Amino acid sequence: MKRADVLFIVGFRAEAALLPPDARVICAAANPGRLDALLAQESPRAMLSFGIAGALDGGLAPGALIAASHVIADRAMATDATWTRAIAAATGARIAPIAGSDVLVPNPSAKTALLAATGAAAVDMESHVVARHARRLGVPFAVLRAIADSAADAIPPAAANGLDTDGNPAPWQVMRALLRRPQDLPGLIRLARLSRTALSRLADAAPQIPLP
């Protein structure tokens, strides 16, 4: 399979920038509904969900790579086993289930509840949408994610304003949110640092991703 046959799905533009320049990319802008509509117009031969994730497993540190064995939302949807094993072997990722969520999972108690409900190691907001469309199309899909926030980390509410509708940083939106919630500033600084750690690990892994 050629790279042009594979559709890469990311949450925001900084993740897309880590992929090869000839990669076909859709950016969800942290909006699963938008992603669902965009994917309804696509007919790729394979799909890869790529980007950062939040840990549910307390043993996962920021920067850890996960290649999903299953994506768990309303049901468990298996990734392509052969492709997933190849991704794990090439990048050093751990193979484990990932949960999908339509909303941010913002704090340790919510992460603990989701872990108990799903048994997933991590959570993101794109992979479950990718899994559903891959099943609809009958094409292989895989997931490669790097941990940003650990299971013990909280995501401050102001972080929800961090992207514009195209998935680019939206600093003025964040500033307005901080005017309402200045107590979020330390958490935002920490989240930015954790996200840089995850993106650095993805940058190293991206050139190693094998095609299905």
C-alpha positions as CSV (number, residue, x, y, z in Angstrom):
1,M,0.0,0.0,0.0
2,K,1.2,3.5,-0.8
3,R,1.2,6.4,1.7
4,A,-1.4,8.2,-0.4
5,D,-3.8,5.3,0.3
6,V,-3.6,5.9,4.1
7,L,-5.6,8.6,5.8
8,F,-4.0,10.0,8.9
9,I,-6.4,11.5,11.5
10,V,-5.1,14.0,14.1
11,G,-6.7,16.2,16.8
12,F,-4.8,19.4,16.1
13,R,-2.3,20.9,13.6
14,A,0.8,20.4,15.7
15,E,0.3,16.7,15.4
16,A,-0.2,16.9,11.7
17,A,3.0,18.8,11.3
18,L,4.9,15.7,12.6
19,L,3.8,13.6,9.7
20,P,5.5,13.3,6.3
21,P,4.6,16.2,4.0
22,D,2.9,13.9,1.5
23,A,0.6,12.4,4.1
24,R,-3.1,12.7,3.7
25,V,-4.4,14.3,6.9
26,I,-7.7,15.2,8.5
27,C,-7.6,17.4,11.6
28,A,-10.5,17.0,14.0
29,A,-9.8,20.1,16.0
30,A,-10.8,18.2,19.1
31,N,-14.4,18.0,17.8
32,P,-15.6,14.4,17.3
33,G,-18.8,15.6,15.6
34,R,-16.8,17.5,13.0
35,L,-14.6,14.6,12.5
36,D,-17.5,12.3,11.9
37,A,-18.8,14.6,9.1
38,L,-15.4,14.9,7.5
39,L,-14.8,11.2,7.4
40,A,-18.2,10.6,5.9
41,Q,-16.8,12.2,2.7
42,E,-13.6,10.0,2.6
43,S,-12.9,6.6,1.1
44,P,-9.3,5.7,2.0
45,R,-7.9,2.2,1.9
46,A,-6.6,2.4,5.4
47,M,-6.8,4.8,8.4
48,L,-4.4,5.8,11.2
49,S,-5.4,7.8,14.3
50,F,-2.3,9.7,15.4
51,G,-1.6,12.1,18.2
52,I,-1.6,12.6,21.9
53,A,-3.8,10.9,24.5
54,G,-4.5,11.0,28.2
55,A,-3.4,8.1,30.4
56,L,-6.0,6.1,32.4
57,D,-3.4,3.5,33.5
58,G,-1.4,5.0,36.4
59,G,1.7,3.3,35.2
60,L,1.9,5.3,32.0
61,A,4.2,8.3,32.0
62,P,4.1,11.3,29.7
63,G,5.7,10.4,26.4
64,A,4.8,6.7,26.5
65,L,3.6,5.4,23.2
66,I,0.4,3.3,22.8
67,A,-0.6,1.3,19.7
68,A,-4.2,0.3,20.3
69,S,-5.3,-3.3,20.2
70,H,-8.9,-2.1,20.5
71,V,-10.8,1.2,20.6
72,I,-13.5,1.1,23.2
73,A,-16.5,3.4,23.1
74,D,-20.1,2.0,22.9
75,R,-18.3,-1.3,22.0
76,A,-14.8,-2.6,21.5
77,M,-13.5,-2.3,18.0
78,A,-10.4,-4.2,17.1
79,T,-7.6,-2.5,15.2
80,D,-5.8,-4.3,12.4
81,A,-3.7,-6.8,14.4
82,T,-0.9,-7.2,11.8
83,W,-0.5,-3.5,11.2
84,T,-0.6,-2.7,15.0
85,R,2.1,-5.2,15.7
86,A,4.3,-3.7,13.0
87,I,3.7,-0.2,14.4
88,A,4.6,-1.4,17.9
89,A,7.8,-3.1,16.7
90,A,8.9,-0.1,14.7
91,T,8.2,2.5,17.3
92,G,8.5,0.8,20.6
93,A,4.9,1.4,21.5
94,R,3.0,-0.7,24.0
95,I,0.0,-2.5,22.6
96,A,-3.1,-1.9,24.8
97,P,-6.7,-0.8,24.5
98,I,-7.6,2.8,24.1
99,A,-11.0,4.4,25.1
100,G,-12.7,7.0,22.9
101,S,-14.6,9.9,24.3
102,D,-16.7,12.7,22.8
103,V,-15.6,15.0,25.6
104,L,-12.5,15.8,27.6
105,V,-11.8,13.4,30.5
106,P,-10.7,16.2,32.8
107,N,-9.5,14.9,36.2
108,P,-8.2,11.8,38.0
109,S,-11.6,10.7,39.3
110,A,-13.1,10.8,35.8
111,K,-10.1,8.9,34.5
112,T,-10.4,6.3,37.2
113,A,-14.1,5.8,36.4
114,L,-13.3,5.4,32.7
115,L,-10.6,2.9,33.4
116,A,-13.0,0.8,35.5
117,A,-15.6,0.9,32.8
118,T,-13.4,0.1,29.9
119,G,-10.0,-1.4,31.1
120,A,-8.4,0.9,28.5
121,A,-4.9,2.2,29.1
122,A,-5.5,5.7,27.6
123,V,-8.2,7.9,26.1
124,D,-8.5,10.3,23.1
125,M,-11.2,12.0,21.2
126,E,-10.6,10.8,17.7
127,S,-9.9,7.1,17.6
128,H,-13.4,5.9,18.2
129,V,-14.7,8.0,15.3
130,V,-12.0,6.6,13.1
131,A,-12.8,3.0,14.2
132,R,-16.5,3.4,13.3
133,H,-15.7,4.7,9.8
134,A,-13.1,2.1,9.2
135,R,-15.7,-0.6,10.1
136,R,-18.2,1.1,7.8
137,L,-15.8,1.1,4.9
138,G,-14.3,-2.3,5.7
139,V,-10.7,-1.0,5.7
140,P,-7.9,-1.6,8.2
141,F,-7.2,1.0,10.9
142,A,-4.7,1.5,13.6
143,V,-3.9,3.9,16.4
144,L,-0.6,5.4,17.5
145,R,-0.8,7.8,20.5
146,A,1.7,9.3,22.9
147,I,0.7,10.1,26.5
148,A,0.5,13.7,27.5
149,D,-1.4,14.0,30.8
150,S,-0.9,11.1,33.2
151,A,-3.8,9.5,35.1
152,A,-3.0,11.7,38.1
153,D,-3.1,15.0,36.0
154,A,-6.1,17.2,35.8
155,I,-6.9,19.2,32.6
156,P,-7.9,22.8,33.5
157,P,-11.2,24.0,32.0
158,A,-9.5,26.8,30.1
159,A,-7.7,24.2,28.0
160,A,-11.0,23.5,26.2
161,N,-10.5,26.9,24.5
162,G,-7.0,26.2,23.2
163,L,-7.9,25.5,19.6
164,D,-9.7,27.2,16.8
165,T,-12.0,25.4,14.4
166,D,-9.1,24.4,12.2
167,G,-7.1,22.9,15.0
168,N,-4.6,25.7,15.3
169,P,-3.7,27.3,18.7
170,A,-6.1,30.0,19.8
171,P,-4.2,32.1,22.4
172,W,-6.8,34.9,22.5
173,Q,-9.5,32.4,23.4
174,V,-7.3,31.0,26.2
175,M,-6.6,34.5,27.5
176,R,-10.3,35.2,27.7
177,A,-10.9,31.9,29.5
178,L,-8.1,32.8,32.0
179,L,-9.7,36.1,32.7
180,R,-12.6,34.2,34.0
181,R,-10.5,31.4,35.6
182,P,-7.0,32.7,36.5
183,Q,-6.5,29.7,38.7
184,D,-6.2,27.6,35.6
185,L,-2.9,29.2,34.6
186,P,-0.5,26.7,36.5
187,G,-2.4,23.8,35.1
188,L,-2.2,25.1,31.6
189,I,1.5,25.6,31.8
190,R,2.0,22.1,33.1
191,L,-0.3,20.7,30.3
192,A,1.7,22.5,27.7
193,R,4.9,21.0,29.0
194,L,3.4,17.5,29.1
195,S,2.1,18.0,25.5
196,R,5.5,19.0,24.3
197,T,6.9,15.8,25.8
198,A,4.3,13.7,24.0
199,L,4.8,15.6,20.7
200,S,8.5,15.1,20.9
201,R,8.0,11.3,21.2
202,L,5.6,11.3,18.3
203,A,8.1,13.3,16.2
204,D,10.6,10.5,16.7
205,A,8.0,7.8,16.0
206,A,6.4,9.3,12.9
207,P,9.1,8.4,10.4
208,Q,9.1,4.8,11.6
209,I,5.4,4.2,11.1
210,P,5.0,1.3,8.6
211,L,2.2,1.2,6.0
212,P,-0.3,-1.7,6.2
